[in-house]
Amino acid sequence: MDSGLARRERVGWYFYDWANSAFSTTVVTVFLGPFLTAVAKVAAGCGLGADDCDRPVYPLGIQVAAGSYFPYLVSLSVLLTVLVLPVVGAVADRSAHKKRLLAGAAFTGAGATVAMALVTGGRYLLGGALFVLANVAFGASVVVYNSFLPQLAGPDERDTVSSRGWAIGYLGGGLLLALNLVVLAVLDNGTDQRTLDLARWSIVSAGVWWAVFTLLPLRWLRERPPLEGVAVRGNRLTDGFRQLNLTVRGLRAYPLTLLFLLAFLVYNDGVQTVISLASQYGTEELKLTQSTLVATILVVQFLAFGGALALGALARRIGAYRTVLLSLVLWTVVILAAFRLPARAPLPFLLLGGCIGLVLGGSQALSRSLFAQLVPAGKEAEYFGFYEISDRGTSWLGPLAFGLVFQLSGSYRIGLVSVLVFFVAGFGLLLAVPMRRAIVAAGNVPPRLL
């Protein structure tokens, strides 16, 4: 491939991280948790700003504490994602039109996010349904997106390319969040209704951003034919289910790849729980303002840009495997510090957010590039379907534990400590993976440094 075309294709690939990070940052991390919690409280008969109101809501006739509604939604969307993503991967590997699949998933998720404009008053059920649809579509699009990585970079380049993608994604997500912060500062008059309205339109802005910037990767990425004998002429969805069955059986031939997936499933569940519930923890437990939360996540985003590049550079010196293990130690320290944060104290929360930013992007980017080394050639999307289950996908145990602990104890702090076990157990599992032997067992050439 011409070097100019290769560079343009990589830039296009980077820009999908730029596009979709608006959803994971502005929507999931900052605004949606407090927004849907407030909408659920209105539906339960509590007034806006009624922090001490403990009336439940009854989605589908099930009694749910309003404060647990969003964590339960995260878990529900994840369970659906578990069913969808491996099939998406199987279909993508057997299709000569990956860009169409990427477009369909991305625009579905962006459309559902824009439709949050309709979630007014106590329409918590509509808000929940739109979030579930958007989150599943988000995961499906990332499966297809990640499957391009082994085709865009060789074994010794993947850490760098993956880290740049994550870094640019955090920069894009941070830029939109900065714009929303300016809007909040200018237009928020301090009333609960105005704050809720601004949160709604900030969520909508993320859907628009996601849709518009998805046009760049769709223009610059190239379609690649599936492996010979893999493309199908019949129903690709049906064939995708058949291929999924074969892939699940075939995974047993790569037990070390499975062990890495298990380790990633466990420790990344902790990461995703922190990301998705941080704003709710800050609002409900620490009694921080929406402006403080947005400013903190903004700090996280821009420091994550530098952190992803810095940990990528560290990986070139000591290896990606050792760097990820080090990052898990740092995550453990972060959780312990978060438990001790005082209420109504913005500065310590901001400082902790800075620490999260430095470790967040690098741990995710290097985990992705490590897994790319463990994927048998020609099965990138299928295997990244399982990986994405472990990434945004199976981050359901943490939110579920968090929600259950809150419902039983009424304490978000105790729920936060329950997340700690994911980092400790994930570290132990990852330490048990012999990476170089696992890469060779998958039929790939190990990079020079691990």
N, C-alpha and C positions, 0 to 999 in steps of 0.2 A: 504494500500500500504506500502511495506517495506520502512523504512526511507531513506535508501541508494538510492533506486530507485526514491523516491520522490525528493531527493536532486539533483540527476543527471538530472531528468526531468526539474526541475526548472532552472538548469544551462543551459540546452539546450535551454529553452525558453529565458533566458537572452541573449544568443548568437545570436538570430535573431535580437535583437536590436543592438547588436554589428555589425552584418552584414549589415543591411539596413541603419544604420546611416551614412555610407559612402556616400550614395546617397544624403540624405537630407543635409549633411554638405558640402562635397567636391563639389557636383554638384549644388544643388539648392541654397545653401546659399552663396557659394564663387565664383565659376568659371563660371557657366552657364550664369548668367545674363550679366556680362561684355563680355563674349565670344560671345553669340548670338547677342548682341547689336553691337559688332565690325563686325561680319559677315554680319549683316543686313546693316550696314553703307557701307561696301564694295559693297554689292549688289546694294545699292542706288547710287553708283558712287563716294562715298567719299573715300579718301585714309585712310589707317590705321593711327590712331593717330589724325585724323581730328576732334577734339572735337567740333568745332563750326559749323560743317556741319549739316544742318537741312533738307537734302533731304529725301523724304519719300520712303518707299517700298510699293509694291502693291500685297500682298498675296491674291490670289483668286480675284484679281481686286479691292480690297478694299485699299484705301489710308491709310497708317499707318505711323506715325512718327517712325523712326528707334529706337529712345529712348523708345517708348511705346510698341515695338514689344514683348519683353519678358514679361512684365506685362500682356499683352493681352493673350499670350500663357498660362500663369498660369491660367487665368480666363477660357480659353477654356478647358484646361485639367480638371479643376474643374467641369465644367458643364457636361462633359462626365462622370466624376467620380460619380456625383450625380445619373446618370442613371445606372451605373454599380454596385456600391458597395452594395446597398441593395439586389440586386439579388444574388451577391456573398455570402452575409450572409445567405440568405434563402437557397441557394444550400448547403452551408457548414453545416448548422444545420441538413439537411436531408441526409447527406452523412456519411458513415462510413470511409471515406478516406480523412480526413482534411489535412493530411500531403501531399497528392498528390496535393490538391488545393494550399497549401502553396508553394510547389515546382514549380508548373506551373506558378503562378503569379510572384514569386521571380525570376525565371530564364528568364521569358519574359522581366521583367524590367531590369535585369542585362544585357541581350543580347542587348536591345535597347541602353543602356548606353555605352556598348563597341562599338557599331556601330557608335557612335559619332566620331570615328576615320576617318570616311568618310566625315565629314563636313569640307570641305576645301574651300578656295576662298570665293565666295559669296553664298554658298549653304544654305542660311538661311531657306528655306522651308524644306529641309531635316532635318536640325537640329531641327526645330520646331516640325515636325512630330515625330521624335524619342523621343523628350522630352515629348510630350503629351502621347505617348505610355508608356514610362517608368514611368511617374507619375501616370497614371491610374493603371498600374500593381503594382506599389509600394503600392498604397492605398488598392488594392484588397488583397495583401499579408498581410497587417497589420490588415485587418478585420479578417482574419482567425487566425492570430497570437494572437490578443487581445482576441479572443473568448476562448482561453485556460486558461486565468487568473482565472475565477471563479472556474475552475476545479483543479487548482494547489494550491489554497490558500483559507482558510476560511475567514469569515467576518473580524476577528481581525488581519489577516495576510496580507490582500491585499494591504494596504498602503505600508507596508514594501517591499513586493515582487515587486509591481509595481515600487516603487522608485528605487530599485536595478536594475531593468531592464532598466529604463531610464538612470541611472547613468552609467551602463556598456556600454550602447549604446553611450553615449557622450564620454566615454573613448575610445571606438573603433573608432568613427568618428574622434576624436582628434588625435589619433595615425596616421591614414592615412594622415590626414591633415599635421601633423608634417613632415612626410616623403616627402610630396609634397612641403612643405616649404623648406626642405633641397635641393631638386632638383631645385627649383626656384633660391635659393641662389647660387648654384654651376653653373648652366647652363645658367641662364638668362644673356644675354650680353647687355641688355638695348634696343635692337631694338624691334619695335612693332611686327614684324613678329615672332621673337623668343618667345616673351611673349605669343602671340596667340597660337603658336604651343605647348608650355608647358602647357597652360591652357587646350588645347584639350586632351593631354595625361594624365593630372591629372584627367579629367573627365572619361577617359577610365579606369584608375586605380581603380576608385570607382566601376565601373561595375564588374571588376574582383574580387575585394574584396567582394562585395555583393554576387557573385555567390559562391566563395570558402567557405566563412564562413556560408552560408546557409546549407551546408552539415552537420554541427554539430547539429542544432535543428532537422533536418530531421532524424538523427540517434538516438537522445536521447528522443525526444517527443514520447508519446504513442498515438496510435489511440484509439478513444473512440466511442462506438456505439451511434447512435442517439437515441432519446427517442423512446420507444415502439410505433409503429404505425406511426412513422414519416418517416422512410426510404422508398424509392420508388424503383420500379423495372423498371419503364419506363424512359422517357427522363427527367433527373434531371434538365436541364435548363428550360424546359417548366413547370415542377412542381415547380421550384424555383420561377417563375413569379406568379404562382397561390398562393404559400405560401406568397409571398411578398404582394399580395393583401389582404390576410387574416391578415398579420401582421400589415399593415397600418390601417386596420379597428380595429384590436385589440388594437392598441396604444391608441385609445380614452378611453380605460378602465383604462389607467394609465396617467392621465393628469399631475401629478406631475413629472413623468419621462419625459414627453414631455416638461414641463417647464424647467427642468434642461438642456435638449438637446438644447432648444432655447437659454438659457443663455450661454451655452458652445459654440454654434454656433457663437454667437455674439463676446464674448471676445476672443475666440481662433482664430477668423478671424483676429483680430488685431495681435495676436502673430505670426501667420503664415505669415502675410504680412511683418512684421518686419524681419522674418527669410529669406523669399524668395527675398526681395528687398534691404536688408541691403548693400550688396556688390555693387549693382548698385548705391545706394545713395552715398556710399563712393567714388565710381569712378567718377560719373558724376557731383555730386553737390559739394562734398568736395575735389575733385581733388587729392585723395590719390592714392598711387601706389598699384599695385597688391600685392606686398610683405607685405605692411602695412595691407591690408585687410585680407590676409591669417593669418598673425600673430595675428590680433584681433580676428578672428574667432577661432583660436587655443586657445587663452585665454578664449574665451567663452566656448569652449568645455570642457576644463579641469576644469574650475570653475563650469560648469554645473554639472560635475560629483560630486563634493563636495556639490554643492547647492542642488541637488536632494536628496542626503543622509541627508543633514542638515534639509531641509524642511520636509523630511520624519520623522526625529527625532522630529522636532517641532510638527508635526501632532500627534505623540504619546503622546504629553504633552497637546496640546490644541484642537486637533481634526483636521481632514483633511479639513472639511468645512471651519472653521475659517482660516486655513492656506492659502487656495486658495483665500479667500476674501482679506487677507493681501497681497498676491502676486499681485493681480490686482491693489491695491493702488500703489505698487512699480512699476508696469508696466507703470502706468500713469506718474509717476515721470520720468521714463526713456525716454518716448516720448517727454515730455517737455524739457528735457535736450538735446535730440538729435536735436531738432529744433534750439537750440542756439549754436551748435558746430561750431567753426570757420573752414574755408576752409584751406587746406594744413597744418593741425596741427595734426600729428599722435597721440601724447600723449593723448589729451582729448578723441579721438576716442577709443583708447585702454582702457582707464579708464571706459568709458561708456560700452564697450564690457564686461569688468569685472562685472559691475553691472547687465548686462543682463544675464550673465552666472549664477550668484548666484540665480536668480529668475526663470530662464527659465525651467530647468529640473524639479524642484519641482512642479511648477504650472501644468505642463503637466502630470506628473506621478500621482499626487493626484487627478486630474480631472478624470483620467482613473479609478482609484480605487474607487472613489465615484460613477461613473456611473455603475461599476460592481455590486455595492450594489443595484442598481435600476432595474436590468434586471431579468425578470421572469425566473425561472429555465427551462433549455432546449432550450432557445431562445437566447443563448449568441451570436452566430455569426450574427443572424438576427439583433439584437439590436445594436451590434457593427458595423454592416454595416451602420446603420443610424448615429452612433457615429462617424465613420470614415469620413462620409460626413461632419460632423461638425468639424472634426479634420483637416486632410489634405484636405478633400473634399470641403467644402463650403468656404474655404478661397479664394473666388473669388471676393467678394464685395470689400475687401480692395485693392487687386491689381488692380481691375477695376477702383475704385475711384482714386487710385494713378496714373494710366495711363491716365485717363481722365483729371485729374487736371493738369498733366504735359503737355498734348497736348493743353489744353486751356491757361495755364499760363506760361509754360516753366520753372516752378519752382518745383524742387523736394521737397523743404522745405515745401511749402504749401501742397503738396501731403502727406507728412509725418504727418502734423498736422491733416489731415482729418482722419487718423487712430485712433486718440485719442478717437473719439466718440465710437468706438467699446469697448474699455476698460471701459469707464464710463457707457455705457448702459448695458454691460455684468455684471458689478458689481451690478447694480440695480436689474437686473433680477435674478441673483444668490441669492441675499439677500432675494428675495421673495419666495425661495424654502424651505419649511419645511422638511429638510432632513430626520429626523427620521420617520416622518409620511409617507414620500414618499417611504422609504425602506419597511416599514410594508405593505403599499398598494401594493407593487410589490410581496408580499408573502415571503419576506426574513427576516432574523433576523438582527437587527441593531447591529453594533459593540458597544463595551462598551463606546467608546468615539467618538463623532462626532465634 
